[in-house]
Amino acid sequence: MEKTLKIDINKKKFIKKTQSFTKYISQQFYNELFKASQDDVDSRKDFERTLYDMEVKSVRINEEVGMSICFDIIVEAT
């Protein structure tokens, strides 16, 4: 599944609160990621499920053209 979420990262807040970028993404964007995961599950007509929890497993960062970066966020939802 590929979803695009626009997120704004406050660099100062990130540096002060956490050393792990994966942990930061998980803490700051849990609700958005959970909703995107639930929406993906809901869009599948072959089975009906409800998500109860989600864990961010990893975040991969890719440099894009110009000053952009792209994130691949891997989640495990239960």
N, C-alpha and C positions, 0 to 999 in steps of 0.2 A: 504494500500500500504506500502510496506517495501522497502526502498532504503538504500544502504550503501554509505556514503560519507566519505572520509578520510579528516579530518580537523586538522590543527595544531594550537593550542591555545598558544599565547604568554602571559604567566602568568603576567609578569610585565605590559604589555600594558592593560590587562584586569583590573588589580587592580587600575591603574591610571585613567582609563577613565570611568568606570561604576561600579555601585553597583549591578546591576541586571544581572545575567548570561543569562537569556532569552533575555534581551535587547542586550547584547554583541553578542550572537549568531545571532540575527536578523541583527544587524549592520554589522558584519564581514562576514557573509556567506549568505547574502540575495540573491545574484546572483546565487550561487550554489544551494540553496534551491528552488529558483524560477524555475531554469532550470530543476531540478529533478521533480518538480510538473508539469511543462509543458510537460516534456517527458512522465510522467505517463498519463496525459490527452490525449496526442497524440497517445499513445499505445492502447487506447480504441477505437475500431472500431464502437461501437454502437452509438456514437454521436461525433459531431465535435464542438470543442470549442477552444477559445483562452483566455488565462489568461491575466488579465490586472494588477493585484496587488496581493500581498500576505502579510499576517501578521503571525508572529510567535506567537502562542497562549500560548504554554508552552514547557518547556524542562524538561524531566525527566532524571535523571542520575542514572545509575545502575553500581555497582562495578562488575568487572569481575575478572577472575583468574589473579594472578600476579599484575602488576601495571597498568592494563588496566581498562578503564571505557567505558561504552556504553551509548549513548544518544538516547532517543526517543524524536523527535522533532515533535510537533503537529502544523500544519499550516492551515490557512484558506485562500483559494485562491478564487479570484473573477475574 
